[in-house]
């Protein structure tokens, strides 16, 4: 599958290191509590599994489903929900988990929903944070790797339902062409990744 990519931004060791950093922060902040970890499908699946495996603590797992992209490269702005969780949120500490924070609409929507249901606290953890794509003011409590405002694929992030199972994240040749990304642009994205995450 890697041959379909023109640029790799992060490989598995760097991604797993970011997940471990997030897990250490969560272990401190949720010490003595039993949080409900709510994964937003489908994107959160890989990140959520790897994240909770790093947590030596009692927790519960739930899922909700949401989509705002379809086959487009930009969010439609409309949140399509499905498989809504029915667990009792009142008085619970809820941790929302998603693969990427871009427009902010999805996480903001579920954050408000669980607050409405009476959760004692609502926080969010994302593997990739794309601040350049934000449409509403929402920031994750536990951001992983900061990424540029281009369409990324791999390690949970899909393109037309494919490539989620890649052990790296990068830019597909096809999406680079659609976005008009030049070789110079791609080289700059790779060179800037350390600066984004310092």
NUTORLO-918532 format. One record per residue (C-alpha): residue number from 0; residue in three letters; z, x, y. Coordinates in Angstrom, 1 decimal. Layout:
NUTORLO-918532
<r><num>NUM</num><residu>ALA</residu><Z>Z</Z><X>X</X><Y>Y</Y></r>
...
end
This chain:
NUTORLO-918532
<r><num>0</num><residu>UNK</residu><Z>0.0</Z><X>0.0</X><Y>0.0</Y></r>
<r><num>1</num><residu>UNK</residu><Z>0.7</Z><X>2.9</X><Y>2.4</Y></r>
<r><num>2</num><residu>UNK</residu><Z>-3.1</Z><X>3.5</X><Y>2.7</Y></r>
<r><num>3</num><residu>UNK</residu><Z>-3.3</Z><X>0.2</X><Y>4.6</Y></r>
<r><num>4</num><residu>UNK</residu><Z>-1.1</Z><X>1.6</X><Y>7.4</Y></r>
<r><num>5</num><residu>UNK</residu><Z>-2.2</Z><X>3.8</X><Y>10.2</Y></r>
<r><num>6</num><residu>UNK</residu><Z>1.3</Z><X>4.7</X><Y>11.4</Y></r>
<r><num>7</num><residu>UNK</residu><Z>4.7</Z><X>4.9</X><Y>9.7</Y></r>
<r><num>8</num><residu>UNK</residu><Z>7.7</Z><X>4.6</X><Y>12.0</Y></r>
<r><num>9</num><residu>UNK</residu><Z>10.6</Z><X>4.7</X><Y>9.7</Y></r>
<r><num>10</num><residu>UNK</residu><Z>10.9</Z><X>5.5</X><Y>6.0</Y></r>
<r><num>11</num><residu>UNK</residu><Z>13.6</Z><X>4.3</X><Y>3.6</Y></r>
<r><num>12</num><residu>UNK</residu><Z>16.2</Z><X>7.1</X><Y>4.2</Y></r>
<r><num>13</num><residu>UNK</residu><Z>16.3</Z><X>6.4</X><Y>8.0</Y></r>
<r><num>14</num><residu>UNK</residu><Z>16.5</Z><X>2.6</X><Y>7.4</Y></r>
<r><num>15</num><residu>UNK</residu><Z>19.2</Z><X>2.8</X><Y>4.8</Y></r>
<r><num>16</num><residu>UNK</residu><Z>21.2</Z><X>5.2</X><Y>7.1</Y></r>
<r><num>17</num><residu>UNK</residu><Z>21.0</Z><X>2.5</X><Y>9.9</Y></r>
<r><num>18</num><residu>UNK</residu><Z>22.2</Z><X>-0.1</X><Y>7.4</Y></r>
<r><num>19</num><residu>UNK</residu><Z>25.2</Z><X>2.0</X><Y>6.5</Y></r>
<r><num>20</num><residu>UNK</residu><Z>26.1</Z><X>2.5</X><Y>10.2</Y></r>
<r><num>21</num><residu>UNK</residu><Z>26.0</Z><X>-1.3</X><Y>10.6</Y></r>
<r><num>22</num><residu>UNK</residu><Z>28.2</Z><X>-1.8</X><Y>7.5</Y></r>
<r><num>23</num><residu>UNK</residu><Z>30.8</Z><X>0.6</X><Y>8.8</Y></r>
<r><num>24</num><residu>UNK</residu><Z>31.1</Z><X>-1.3</X><Y>12.1</Y></r>
<r><num>25</num><residu>UNK</residu><Z>31.3</Z><X>-4.6</X><Y>10.2</Y></r>
<r><num>26</num><residu>UNK</residu><Z>34.0</Z><X>-3.4</X><Y>7.9</Y></r>
<r><num>27</num><residu>UNK</residu><Z>36.1</Z><X>-2.5</X><Y>11.0</Y></r>
<r><num>28</num><residu>UNK</residu><Z>35.5</Z><X>-5.7</X><Y>12.9</Y></r>
<r><num>29</num><residu>UNK</residu><Z>36.0</Z><X>-8.0</X><Y>9.9</Y></r>
<r><num>30</num><residu>UNK</residu><Z>39.0</Z><X>-6.2</X><Y>8.4</Y></r>
<r><num>31</num><residu>UNK</residu><Z>41.4</Z><X>-8.8</X><Y>7.0</Y></r>
<r><num>32</num><residu>UNK</residu><Z>38.8</Z><X>-11.6</X><Y>7.3</Y></r>
<r><num>33</num><residu>UNK</residu><Z>36.4</Z><X>-13.3</X><Y>4.8</Y></r>
<r><num>34</num><residu>UNK</residu><Z>33.2</Z><X>-13.8</X><Y>6.8</Y></r>
<r><num>35</num><residu>UNK</residu><Z>30.3</Z><X>-16.0</X><Y>5.8</Y></r>
<r><num>36</num><residu>UNK</residu><Z>27.2</Z><X>-13.9</X><Y>5.9</Y></r>
<r><num>37</num><residu>UNK</residu><Z>24.2</Z><X>-16.2</X><Y>6.7</Y></r>
<r><num>38</num><residu>UNK</residu><Z>20.8</Z><X>-14.7</X><Y>6.0</Y></r>
<r><num>39</num><residu>UNK</residu><Z>17.8</Z><X>-16.1</X><Y>7.8</Y></r>
<r><num>40</num><residu>UNK</residu><Z>15.0</Z><X>-16.3</X><Y>5.3</Y></r>
<r><num>41</num><residu>UNK</residu><Z>12.6</Z><X>-15.0</X><Y>4.4</Y></r>
<r><num>42</num><residu>UNK</residu><Z>12.8</Z><X>-11.8</X><Y>6.5</Y></r>
<r><num>43</num><residu>UNK</residu><Z>16.5</Z><X>-11.2</X><Y>6.1</Y></r>
<r><num>44</num><residu>UNK</residu><Z>16.4</Z><X>-11.0</X><Y>2.3</Y></r>
<r><num>45</num><residu>UNK</residu><Z>16.1</Z><X>-7.2</X><Y>1.7</Y></r>
<r><num>46</num><residu>UNK</residu><Z>18.3</Z><X>-6.2</X><Y>4.7</Y></r>
<r><num>47</num><residu>UNK</residu><Z>21.0</Z><X>-8.7</X><Y>3.7</Y></r>
<r><num>48</num><residu>UNK</residu><Z>21.2</Z><X>-7.5</X><Y>0.1</Y></r>
<r><num>49</num><residu>UNK</residu><Z>21.4</Z><X>-3.8</X><Y>1.1</Y></r>
<r><num>50</num><residu>UNK</residu><Z>23.9</Z><X>-4.6</X><Y>3.9</Y></r>
<r><num>51</num><residu>UNK</residu><Z>26.4</Z><X>-6.6</X><Y>1.8</Y></r>
<r><num>52</num><residu>UNK</residu><Z>26.2</Z><X>-4.0</X><Y>-1.0</Y></r>
<r><num>53</num><residu>UNK</residu><Z>27.6</Z><X>-1.5</X><Y>1.5</Y></r>
<r><num>54</num><residu>UNK</residu><Z>30.6</Z><X>-3.8</X><Y>2.4</Y></r>
<r><num>55</num><residu>UNK</residu><Z>33.7</Z><X>-3.3</X><Y>0.2</Y></r>
<r><num>56</num><residu>UNK</residu><Z>35.3</Z><X>-6.6</X><Y>1.3</Y></r>
<r><num>57</num><residu>UNK</residu><Z>35.4</Z><X>-10.3</X><Y>0.3</Y></r>
<r><num>58</num><residu>UNK</residu><Z>32.7</Z><X>-12.4</X><Y>1.8</Y></r>
<r><num>59</num><residu>UNK</residu><Z>30.6</Z><X>-15.5</X><Y>1.2</Y></r>
<r><num>60</num><residu>UNK</residu><Z>26.8</Z><X>-15.7</X><Y>1.3</Y></r>
<r><num>61</num><residu>UNK</residu><Z>24.7</Z><X>-18.6</X><Y>2.7</Y></r>
<r><num>62</num><residu>UNK</residu><Z>21.0</Z><X>-18.9</X><Y>3.7</Y></r>
<r><num>63</num><residu>UNK</residu><Z>19.0</Z><X>-20.8</X><Y>6.3</Y></r>
<r><num>64</num><residu>UNK</residu><Z>15.3</Z><X>-20.7</X><Y>6.7</Y></r>
<r><num>65</num><residu>UNK</residu><Z>13.3</Z><X>-20.4</X><Y>9.9</Y></r>
<r><num>66</num><residu>UNK</residu><Z>9.8</Z><X>-19.5</X><Y>11.0</Y></r>
<r><num>67</num><residu>UNK</residu><Z>8.2</Z><X>-19.2</X><Y>14.4</Y></r>
<r><num>68</num><residu>UNK</residu><Z>5.1</Z><X>-17.1</X><Y>13.6</Y></r>
<r><num>69</num><residu>UNK</residu><Z>3.0</Z><X>-18.6</X><Y>10.8</Y></r>
<r><num>70</num><residu>UNK</residu><Z>0.0</Z><X>-16.2</X><Y>10.5</Y></r>
<r><num>71</num><residu>UNK</residu><Z>0.0</Z><X>-15.3</X><Y>14.2</Y></r>
<r><num>72</num><residu>UNK</residu><Z>1.1</Z><X>-11.9</X><Y>15.7</Y></r>
<r><num>73</num><residu>UNK</residu><Z>3.1</Z><X>-13.6</X><Y>18.5</Y></r>
<r><num>74</num><residu>UNK</residu><Z>5.9</Z><X>-16.2</X><Y>18.2</Y></r>
<r><num>75</num><residu>UNK</residu><Z>4.8</Z><X>-19.7</X><Y>18.8</Y></r>
<r><num>76</num><residu>UNK</residu><Z>8.1</Z><X>-20.4</X><Y>20.5</Y></r>
<r><num>77</num><residu>UNK</residu><Z>8.8</Z><X>-23.3</X><Y>18.1</Y></r>
<r><num>78</num><residu>UNK</residu><Z>11.5</Z><X>-22.8</X><Y>15.5</Y></r>
<r><num>79</num><residu>UNK</residu><Z>10.6</Z><X>-24.4</X><Y>12.1</Y></r>
<r><num>80</num><residu>UNK</residu><Z>13.7</Z><X>-24.9</X><Y>10.1</Y></r>
<r><num>81</num><residu>UNK</residu><Z>14.2</Z><X>-25.5</X><Y>6.4</Y></r>
<r><num>82</num><residu>UNK</residu><Z>16.9</Z><X>-25.1</X><Y>3.7</Y></r>
<r><num>83</num><residu>UNK</residu><Z>19.6</Z><X>-25.8</X><Y>6.1</Y></r>
<r><num>84</num><residu>UNK</residu><Z>23.0</Z><X>-24.6</X><Y>4.9</Y></r>
<r><num>85</num><residu>UNK</residu><Z>25.7</Z><X>-27.3</X><Y>4.5</Y></r>
<r><num>86</num><residu>UNK</residu><Z>28.8</Z><X>-25.2</X><Y>4.2</Y></r>
<r><num>87</num><residu>UNK</residu><Z>31.8</Z><X>-26.0</X><Y>6.3</Y></r>
<r><num>88</num><residu>UNK</residu><Z>31.5</Z><X>-23.7</X><Y>9.3</Y></r>
<r><num>89</num><residu>UNK</residu><Z>34.5</Z><X>-25.0</X><Y>11.2</Y></r>
<r><num>90</num><residu>UNK</residu><Z>37.1</Z><X>-22.3</X><Y>11.6</Y></r>
<r><num>91</num><residu>UNK</residu><Z>35.0</Z><X>-19.7</X><Y>9.8</Y></r>
<r><num>92</num><residu>UNK</residu><Z>33.8</Z><X>-16.3</X><Y>10.9</Y></r>
<r><num>93</num><residu>UNK</residu><Z>30.0</Z><X>-16.5</X><Y>10.7</Y></r>
<r><num>94</num><residu>UNK</residu><Z>27.7</Z><X>-13.4</X><Y>10.6</Y></r>
<r><num>95</num><residu>UNK</residu><Z>24.0</Z><X>-14.2</X><Y>11.1</Y></r>
<r><num>96</num><residu>UNK</residu><Z>21.7</Z><X>-11.6</X><Y>9.5</Y></r>
<r><num>97</num><residu>UNK</residu><Z>18.0</Z><X>-11.3</X><Y>10.3</Y></r>
<r><num>98</num><residu>UNK</residu><Z>15.3</Z><X>-8.7</X><Y>9.8</Y></r>
<r><num>99</num><residu>UNK</residu><Z>14.2</Z><X>-8.4</X><Y>13.5</Y></r>
<r><num>100</num><residu>UNK</residu><Z>15.3</Z><X>-9.6</X><Y>16.9</Y></r>
<r><num>101</num><residu>UNK</residu><Z>12.3</Z><X>-10.1</X><Y>19.1</Y></r>
<r><num>102</num><residu>UNK</residu><Z>11.9</Z><X>-13.2</X><Y>21.3</Y></r>
<r><num>103</num><residu>UNK</residu><Z>15.6</Z><X>-14.1</X><Y>20.6</Y></r>
<r><num>104</num><residu>UNK</residu><Z>14.8</Z><X>-17.7</X><Y>20.0</Y></r>
<r><num>105</num><residu>UNK</residu><Z>15.7</Z><X>-17.9</X><Y>16.3</Y></r>
<r><num>106</num><residu>UNK</residu><Z>19.0</Z><X>-16.1</X><Y>16.5</Y></r>
<r><num>107</num><residu>UNK</residu><Z>20.0</Z><X>-17.9</X><Y>19.7</Y></r>
<r><num>108</num><residu>UNK</residu><Z>19.2</Z><X>-21.3</X><Y>18.0</Y></r>
<r><num>109</num><residu>UNK</residu><Z>21.4</Z><X>-20.6</X><Y>15.0</Y></r>
<r><num>110</num><residu>UNK</residu><Z>24.1</Z><X>-19.0</X><Y>17.0</Y></r>
<r><num>111</num><residu>UNK</residu><Z>24.4</Z><X>-22.2</X><Y>19.1</Y></r>
<r><num>112</num><residu>UNK</residu><Z>24.2</Z><X>-24.3</X><Y>16.0</Y></r>
<r><num>113</num><residu>UNK</residu><Z>27.2</Z><X>-22.6</X><Y>14.3</Y></r>
<r><num>114</num><residu>UNK</residu><Z>29.2</Z><X>-22.7</X><Y>17.5</Y></r>
<r><num>115</num><residu>UNK</residu><Z>28.5</Z><X>-26.4</X><Y>17.7</Y></r>
<r><num>116</num><residu>UNK</residu><Z>29.8</Z><X>-26.8</X><Y>14.1</Y></r>
<r><num>117</num><residu>UNK</residu><Z>33.1</Z><X>-25.2</X><Y>15.1</Y></r>
<r><num>118</num><residu>UNK</residu><Z>32.8</Z><X>-21.7</X><Y>13.8</Y></r>
<r><num>119</num><residu>UNK</residu><Z>35.8</Z><X>-19.5</X><Y>14.8</Y></r>
<r><num>120</num><residu>UNK</residu><Z>33.3</Z><X>-16.7</X><Y>15.7</Y></r>
<r><num>121</num><residu>UNK</residu><Z>29.5</Z><X>-16.2</X><Y>15.5</Y></r>
<r><num>122</num><residu>UNK</residu><Z>28.0</Z><X>-12.7</X><Y>15.5</Y></r>
<r><num>123</num><residu>UNK</residu><Z>24.6</Z><X>-11.3</X><Y>14.5</Y></r>
<r><num>124</num><residu>UNK</residu><Z>23.2</Z><X>-8.3</X><Y>12.8</Y></r>
<r><num>125</num><residu>UNK</residu><Z>19.6</Z><X>-7.3</X><Y>12.8</Y></r>
<r><num>126</num><residu>UNK</residu><Z>17.8</Z><X>-4.4</X><Y>11.1</Y></r>
<r><num>127</num><residu>UNK</residu><Z>15.2</Z><X>-4.0</X><Y>13.8</Y></r>
<r><num>128</num><residu>UNK</residu><Z>15.7</Z><X>-4.7</X><Y>17.5</Y></r>
<r><num>129</num><residu>UNK</residu><Z>12.6</Z><X>-5.2</X><Y>19.7</Y></r>
<r><num>130</num><residu>UNK</residu><Z>13.9</Z><X>-5.6</X><Y>23.2</Y></r>
<r><num>131</num><residu>UNK</residu><Z>10.5</Z><X>-5.5</X><Y>24.8</Y></r>
<r><num>132</num><residu>UNK</residu><Z>9.6</Z><X>-8.9</X><Y>23.2</Y></r>
<r><num>133</num><residu>UNK</residu><Z>12.6</Z><X>-10.8</X><Y>24.4</Y></r>
<r><num>134</num><residu>UNK</residu><Z>11.9</Z><X>-14.2</X><Y>25.9</Y></r>
<r><num>135</num><residu>UNK</residu><Z>15.4</Z><X>-15.4</X><Y>26.3</Y></r>
<r><num>136</num><residu>UNK</residu><Z>18.7</Z><X>-13.5</X><Y>27.0</Y></r>
<r><num>137</num><residu>UNK</residu><Z>20.1</Z><X>-12.8</X><Y>23.5</Y></r>
<r><num>138</num><residu>UNK</residu><Z>21.4</Z><X>-9.6</X><Y>22.1</Y></r>
<r><num>139</num><residu>UNK</residu><Z>22.6</Z><X>-8.8</X><Y>18.6</Y></r>
<r><num>140</num><residu>UNK</residu><Z>26.2</Z><X>-7.7</X><Y>18.1</Y></r>
<r><num>141</num><residu>UNK</residu><Z>25.0</Z><X>-5.2</X><Y>15.5</Y></r>
<r><num>142</num><residu>UNK</residu><Z>21.5</Z><X>-3.9</X><Y>16.2</Y></r>
<r><num>143</num><residu>UNK</residu><Z>20.0</Z><X>-1.5</X><Y>13.8</Y></r>
<r><num>144</num><residu>UNK</residu><Z>16.9</Z><X>0.5</X><Y>14.8</Y></r>
<r><num>145</num><residu>UNK</residu><Z>15.2</Z><X>-0.1</X><Y>18.2</Y></r>
<r><num>146</num><residu>UNK</residu><Z>11.5</Z><X>-0.6</X><Y>17.8</Y></r>
<r><num>147</num><residu>UNK</residu><Z>8.5</Z><X>-0.9</X><Y>20.2</Y></r>
<r><num>148</num><residu>UNK</residu><Z>6.9</Z><X>-4.2</X><Y>21.2</Y></r>
<r><num>149</num><residu>UNK</residu><Z>4.1</Z><X>-4.0</X><Y>18.6</Y></r>
<r><num>150</num><residu>UNK</residu><Z>3.5</Z><X>-5.9</X><Y>15.4</Y></r>
<r><num>151</num><residu>UNK</residu><Z>5.4</Z><X>-4.1</X><Y>12.6</Y></r>
<r><num>152</num><residu>UNK</residu><Z>5.1</Z><X>-4.5</X><Y>8.9</Y></r>
<r><num>153</num><residu>UNK</residu><Z>7.1</Z><X>-3.4</X><Y>5.9</Y></r>
<r><num>154</num><residu>UNK</residu><Z>10.7</Z><X>-3.4</X><Y>4.7</Y></r>
<r><num>155</num><residu>UNK</residu><Z>11.2</Z><X>-7.2</X><Y>5.1</Y></r>
<r><num>156</num><residu>UNK</residu><Z>8.6</Z><X>-7.6</X><Y>7.8</Y></r>
<r><num>157</num><residu>UNK</residu><Z>5.5</Z><X>-9.3</X><Y>6.6</Y></r>
<r><num>158</num><residu>UNK</residu><Z>1.9</Z><X>-9.7</X><Y>7.6</Y></r>
<r><num>159</num><residu>UNK</residu><Z>0.4</Z><X>-13.0</X><Y>6.3</Y></r>
<r><num>160</num><residu>UNK</residu><Z>3.2</Z><X>-13.1</X><Y>3.7</Y></r>
<r><num>161</num><residu>UNK</residu><Z>2.5</Z><X>-9.6</X><Y>2.4</Y></r>
<r><num>162</num><residu>UNK</residu><Z>4.0</Z><X>-6.1</X><Y>2.5</Y></r>
<r><num>163</num><residu>UNK</residu><Z>7.7</Z><X>-7.2</X><Y>2.7</Y></r>
<r><num>164</num><residu>UNK</residu><Z>8.4</Z><X>-5.0</X><Y>-0.3</Y></r>
<r><num>165</num><residu>UNK</residu><Z>7.3</Z><X>-1.7</X><Y>1.3</Y></r>
<r><num>166</num><residu>UNK</residu><Z>10.0</Z><X>0.9</X><Y>1.5</Y></r>
<r><num>167</num><residu>UNK</residu><Z>9.0</Z><X>1.8</X><Y>5.1</Y></r>
<r><num>168</num><residu>UNK</residu><Z>8.1</Z><X>0.1</X><Y>8.3</Y></r>
<r><num>169</num><residu>UNK</residu><Z>5.0</Z><X>0.8</X><Y>10.3</Y></r>
<r><num>170</num><residu>UNK</residu><Z>1.8</Z><X>-0.5</X><Y>11.7</Y></r>
<r><num>171</num><residu>UNK</residu><Z>-1.1</Z><X>-1.8</X><Y>9.6</Y></r>
<r><num>172</num><residu>UNK</residu><Z>-4.6</Z><X>-0.7</X><Y>10.4</Y></r>
<r><num>173</num><residu>UNK</residu><Z>-5.6</Z><X>-4.3</X><Y>10.7</Y></r>
<r><num>174</num><residu>UNK</residu><Z>-2.9</Z><X>-5.3</X><Y>13.2</Y></r>
<r><num>175</num><residu>UNK</residu><Z>-3.4</Z><X>-2.1</X><Y>15.2</Y></r>
<r><num>176</num><residu>UNK</residu><Z>-7.1</Z><X>-3.1</X><Y>15.6</Y></r>
<r><num>177</num><residu>UNK</residu><Z>-6.1</Z><X>-6.6</X><Y>16.6</Y></r>
<r><num>178</num><residu>UNK</residu><Z>-3.6</Z><X>-5.3</X><Y>19.1</Y></r>
<r><num>179</num><residu>UNK</residu><Z>-6.1</Z><X>-2.7</X><Y>20.5</Y></r>
<r><num>180</num><residu>UNK</residu><Z>-3.8</Z><X>0.2</X><Y>19.7</Y></r>
<r><num>181</num><residu>UNK</residu><Z>-5.5</Z><X>3.6</X><Y>20.2</Y></r>
<r><num>182</num><residu>UNK</residu><Z>-4.6</Z><X>6.8</X><Y>18.3</Y></r>
<r><num>183</num><residu>UNK</residu><Z>-3.0</Z><X>8.1</X><Y>21.4</Y></r>
<r><num>184</num><residu>UNK</residu><Z>-0.8</Z><X>5.0</X><Y>21.6</Y></r>
<r><num>185</num><residu>UNK</residu><Z>0.2</Z><X>5.4</X><Y>18.0</Y></r>
<r><num>186</num><residu>UNK</residu><Z>1.1</Z><X>9.0</X><Y>18.4</Y></r>
<r><num>187</num><residu>UNK</residu><Z>3.3</Z><X>8.1</X><Y>21.4</Y></r>
<r><num>188</num><residu>UNK</residu><Z>5.1</Z><X>5.4</X><Y>19.5</Y></r>
<r><num>189</num><residu>UNK</residu><Z>6.0</Z><X>7.9</X><Y>16.8</Y></r>
<r><num>190</num><residu>UNK</residu><Z>7.1</Z><X>10.6</X><Y>19.3</Y></r>
<r><num>191</num><residu>UNK</residu><Z>9.2</Z><X>8.1</X><Y>21.2</Y></r>
<r><num>192</num><residu>UNK</residu><Z>11.2</Z><X>6.7</X><Y>18.2</Y></r>
<r><num>193</num><residu>UNK</residu><Z>14.0</Z><X>9.3</X><Y>18.5</Y></r>
<r><num>194</num><residu>UNK</residu><Z>14.5</Z><X>8.5</X><Y>22.2</Y></r>
<r><num>195</num><residu>UNK</residu><Z>14.7</Z><X>4.7</X><Y>21.4</Y></r>
<r><num>196</num><residu>UNK</residu><Z>17.6</Z><X>5.3</X><Y>18.9</Y></r>
<r><num>197</num><residu>UNK</residu><Z>19.6</Z><X>8.0</X><Y>20.5</Y></r>
end
